[in-house]
Amino acid sequence: MDEIERIGKLLEIEKGLFAEGYSRIAGIDEAGRGPLAGPVIAAACILPREFELPGLNDSKKLSEKKRRNLAEEIKKQAVAFALGSATSGEIDLLNILRATKLAMIRALENLKMNPDYVIIDGRDMLNMDTAQKAIIGGDGLSASIAAASILAKVTRDELMDEMHQIYPEYHFDQHKGYGTKLHMEVINRFGPCPIHRQSFSPIKEMIAGTQYKLG
């Protein structure tokens, strides 16, 4: 399958919804459900009927440089896009699933226009009146969701780079808050910082007095 055919296939879901009479189809995805620190970021993206962006793909399959370049092009071509977030404190209060849904709702509310259909990456629907569909693996099946996944990932990575400037000893610019060996080592050395998710192991264990040890 060449690139034109692949992008065409990514637009099949949107084309089907356009054919049903929907005109403002928002794809939505998140970045940051798994890390031990930082917020979860969601993006909502409405693409035009005629859309072509070679290289568009699930953000996890792209290099950092490619994601950043695609994000700029998505912003230029999108009919509308917006971001929403839930803080580490909200994640601790609500749990990660509910906080992720909150970030998604916030992204949709931040759009400059109301979508008439929402397609969501994953298996969970949102508590809203707008017509919607959850698609497992949607970031590899829908152009709108793929675009949202890139915007969310690039935004969150940039935010974690900013967190590195505030908490340089944790090296957030390198691991973005995920539980890498380096991250575990600095948590063991310095303890958690204000943006760590206190409800996540091993942060929860450390706060309770049981320090996490590698190996």
C-alpha positions as a Python dict, from the first residue, in 0.01 Angstrom:
ca = {
    (1, 'M'): (0, 0, 0),
    (2, 'D'): (151, 334, -103),
    (3, 'E'): (124, 652, 107),
    (4, 'I'): (-173, 796, -83),
    (5, 'E'): (-368, 474, -37),
    (6, 'R'): (-275, 457, 332),
    (7, 'I'): (-394, 811, 400),
    (8, 'G'): (-710, 742, 201),
    (9, 'K'): (-779, 442, 422),
    (10, 'L'): (-729, 658, 733),
    (11, 'L'): (-1012, 882, 607),
    (12, 'E'): (-1267, 604, 551),
    (13, 'I'): (-1438, 651, 888),
    (14, 'E'): (-1471, 1025, 836),
    (15, 'K'): (-1597, 981, 478),
    (16, 'G'): (-1862, 739, 601),
    (17, 'L'): (-1980, 990, 861),
    (18, 'F'): (-1981, 1272, 605),
    (19, 'A'): (-2200, 1052, 384),
    (20, 'E'): (-2442, 1009, 676),
    (21, 'G'): (-2481, 1387, 696),
    (22, 'Y'): (-2237, 1481, 970),
    (23, 'S'): (-2018, 1781, 889),
    (24, 'R'): (-1808, 1855, 1199),
    (25, 'I'): (-1640, 1532, 1300),
    (26, 'A'): (-1399, 1561, 1592),
    (27, 'G'): (-1135, 1299, 1654),
    (28, 'I'): (-1010, 1286, 2011),
    (29, 'D'): (-714, 1118, 2176),
    (30, 'E'): (-492, 1159, 2482),
    (31, 'A'): (-129, 1142, 2583),
    (32, 'G'): (0, 1063, 2928),
    (33, 'R'): (-220, 797, 3085),
    (34, 'G'): (74, 581, 3190),
    (35, 'P'): (339, 814, 3335),
    (36, 'L'): (413, 855, 3704),
    (37, 'A'): (421, 1235, 3678),
    (38, 'G'): (258, 1522, 3499),
    (39, 'P'): (-88, 1578, 3352),
    (40, 'V'): (-286, 1379, 3102),
    (41, 'I'): (-339, 1585, 2786),
    (42, 'A'): (-625, 1538, 2540),
    (43, 'A'): (-665, 1689, 2194),
    (44, 'A'): (-972, 1725, 1977),
    (45, 'C'): (-933, 1784, 1604),
    (46, 'I'): (-1185, 1853, 1327),
    (47, 'L'): (-1039, 1800, 980),
    (48, 'P'): (-1175, 1935, 651),
    (49, 'R'): (-1354, 1706, 406),
    (50, 'E'): (-1062, 1735, 167),
    (51, 'F'): (-758, 1652, 372),
    (52, 'E'): (-419, 1518, 269),
    (53, 'L'): (-114, 1496, 493),
    (54, 'P'): (153, 1244, 396),
    (55, 'G'): (313, 1083, 698),
    (56, 'L'): (6, 1116, 922),
    (57, 'N'): (-4, 820, 1159),
    (58, 'D'): (-51, 711, 1517),
    (59, 'S'): (181, 937, 1717),
    (60, 'K'): (347, 636, 1882),
    (61, 'K'): (478, 525, 1543),
    (62, 'L'): (648, 857, 1466),
    (63, 'S'): (978, 1013, 1567),
    (64, 'E'): (974, 1325, 1782),
    (65, 'K'): (1087, 1541, 1489),
    (66, 'K'): (820, 1396, 1259),
    (67, 'R'): (549, 1450, 1522),
    (68, 'R'): (648, 1813, 1566),
    (69, 'N'): (646, 1879, 1191),
    (70, 'L'): (311, 1707, 1145),
    (71, 'A'): (162, 1894, 1441),
    (72, 'E'): (237, 2227, 1274),
    (73, 'E'): (79, 2112, 948),
    (74, 'I'): (-227, 1974, 1127),
    (75, 'K'): (-280, 2312, 1296),
    (76, 'K'): (-266, 2483, 956),
    (77, 'Q'): (-511, 2246, 787),
    (78, 'A'): (-757, 2167, 1066),
    (79, 'V'): (-1099, 2328, 1066),
    (80, 'A'): (-1062, 2343, 1444),
    (81, 'F'): (-846, 2191, 1715),
    (82, 'A'): (-821, 2231, 2090),
    (83, 'L'): (-651, 2086, 2395),
    (84, 'G'): (-766, 1989, 2741),
    (85, 'S'): (-582, 1856, 3043),
    (86, 'A'): (-622, 1704, 3385),
    (87, 'T'): (-352, 1767, 3643),
    (88, 'S'): (-169, 1508, 3849),
    (89, 'G'): (-378, 1623, 4146),
    (90, 'E'): (-701, 1562, 3952),
    (91, 'I'): (-571, 1220, 3847),
    (92, 'D'): (-510, 1134, 4213),
    (93, 'L'): (-855, 1259, 4310),
    (94, 'L'): (-1057, 1104, 4028),
    (95, 'N'): (-842, 809, 3903),
    (96, 'I'): (-673, 805, 3564),
    (97, 'L'): (-973, 688, 3361),
    (98, 'R'): (-1207, 958, 3491),
    (99, 'A'): (-933, 1222, 3467),
    (100, 'T'): (-868, 1124, 3106),
    (101, 'K'): (-1236, 1161, 3023),
    (102, 'L'): (-1234, 1500, 3196),
    (103, 'A'): (-939, 1613, 2982),
    (104, 'M'): (-1124, 1496, 2669),
    (105, 'I'): (-1441, 1684, 2763),
    (106, 'R'): (-1232, 1996, 2827),
    (107, 'A'): (-1067, 1962, 2484),
    (108, 'L'): (-1408, 1937, 2318),
    (109, 'E'): (-1538, 2236, 2515),
    (110, 'N'): (-1236, 2437, 2402),
    (111, 'L'): (-1309, 2387, 2031),
    (112, 'K'): (-1419, 2704, 1852),
    (113, 'M'): (-1718, 2513, 1711),
    (114, 'N'): (-1935, 2233, 1842),
    (115, 'P'): (-1877, 1898, 1667),
    (116, 'D'): (-2182, 1703, 1555),
    (117, 'Y'): (-2001, 1370, 1588),
    (118, 'V'): (-1708, 1262, 1805),
    (119, 'I'): (-1481, 963, 1745),
    (120, 'I'): (-1270, 863, 2045),
    (121, 'D'): (-959, 650, 2063),
    (122, 'G'): (-1019, 357, 2299),
    (123, 'R'): (-1315, 170, 2436),
    (124, 'D'): (-1471, 434, 2664),
    (125, 'M'): (-1751, 670, 2567),
    (126, 'L'): (-1788, 1022, 2710),
    (127, 'N'): (-2076, 1159, 2915),
    (128, 'M'): (-2220, 1401, 2659),
    (129, 'D'): (-2518, 1439, 2427),
    (130, 'T'): (-2318, 1461, 2103),
    (131, 'A'): (-2325, 1149, 1885),
    (132, 'Q'): (-2009, 952, 1944),
    (133, 'K'): (-1822, 629, 1885),
    (134, 'A'): (-1524, 479, 2067),
    (135, 'I'): (-1277, 296, 1844),
    (136, 'I'): (-1011, 66, 1987),
    (137, 'G'): (-686, 144, 1806),
    (138, 'G'): (-853, 449, 1654),
    (139, 'D'): (-526, 640, 1626),
    (140, 'G'): (-425, 393, 1357),
    (141, 'L'): (-766, 380, 1188),
    (142, 'S'): (-891, 740, 1173),
    (143, 'A'): (-715, 1047, 1038),
    (144, 'S'): (-894, 1274, 1288),
    (145, 'I'): (-790, 1062, 1585),
    (146, 'A'): (-434, 1026, 1450),
    (147, 'A'): (-412, 1406, 1418),
    (148, 'A'): (-543, 1446, 1774),
    (149, 'S'): (-292, 1192, 1902),
    (150, 'I'): (-6, 1390, 1751),
    (151, 'L'): (-128, 1721, 1894),
    (152, 'A'): (-173, 1569, 2239),
    (153, 'K'): (166, 1397, 2240),
    (154, 'V'): (360, 1701, 2115),
    (155, 'T'): (186, 1928, 2364),
    (156, 'R'): (251, 1698, 2658),
    (157, 'D'): (616, 1644, 2564),
    (158, 'E'): (667, 2021, 2545),
    (159, 'L'): (503, 2063, 2885),
    (160, 'M'): (729, 1798, 3039),
    (161, 'D'): (1028, 1979, 2889),
    (162, 'E'): (908, 2288, 3077),
    (163, 'M'): (877, 2079, 3394),
    (164, 'H'): (1242, 1984, 3350),
    (165, 'Q'): (1332, 2351, 3386),
    (166, 'I'): (1147, 2364, 3719),
    (167, 'Y'): (1262, 2023, 3847),
    (168, 'P'): (1589, 1957, 3659),
    (169, 'E'): (1701, 1680, 3896),
    (170, 'Y'): (1418, 1456, 3769),
    (171, 'H'): (1518, 1474, 3398),
    (172, 'F'): (1158, 1506, 3276),
    (173, 'D'): (1293, 1616, 2938),
    (174, 'Q'): (1427, 1265, 2884),
    (175, 'H'): (1155, 1031, 3010),
    (176, 'K'): (850, 1265, 3010),
    (177, 'G'): (737, 1119, 3342),
    (178, 'Y'): (727, 753, 3239),
    (179, 'G'): (868, 492, 3475),
    (180, 'T'): (1205, 443, 3308),
    (181, 'K'): (1513, 322, 3492),
    (182, 'L'): (1648, 677, 3509),
    (183, 'H'): (1320, 810, 3647),
    (184, 'M'): (1301, 538, 3912),
    (185, 'E'): (1657, 609, 4017),
    (186, 'V'): (1595, 981, 4073),
    (187, 'I'): (1267, 916, 4253),
    (188, 'N'): (1453, 684, 4488),
    (189, 'R'): (1718, 950, 4539),
    (190, 'F'): (1506, 1264, 4577),
    (191, 'G'): (1158, 1136, 4654),
    (192, 'P'): (849, 1253, 4464),
    (193, 'C'): (804, 1613, 4352),
    (194, 'P'): (476, 1812, 4334),
    (195, 'I'): (382, 1685, 3986),
    (196, 'H'): (420, 1316, 4069),
    (197, 'R'): (96, 1117, 4080),
    (198, 'Q'): (64, 1017, 4443),
    (199, 'S'): (-198, 751, 4368),
    (200, 'F'): (37, 564, 4132),
    (201, 'S'): (278, 294, 4246),
    (202, 'P'): (565, 329, 4327),
    (203, 'I'): (491, 689, 4434),
    (204, 'K'): (210, 568, 4659),
    (205, 'E'): (438, 307, 4815),
    (206, 'M'): (710, 564, 4876),
    (207, 'I'): (471, 805, 5045),
    (208, 'A'): (346, 517, 5260),
    (209, 'G'): (705, 454, 5366),
    (210, 'T'): (795, 166, 5134),
    (211, 'Q'): (1064, 291, 4897),
    (212, 'Y'): (1059, 138, 4548),
    (213, 'K'): (1380, -40, 4453),
    (214, 'L'): (1482, -149, 4107),
    (215, 'G'): (1540, -517, 4052),
}
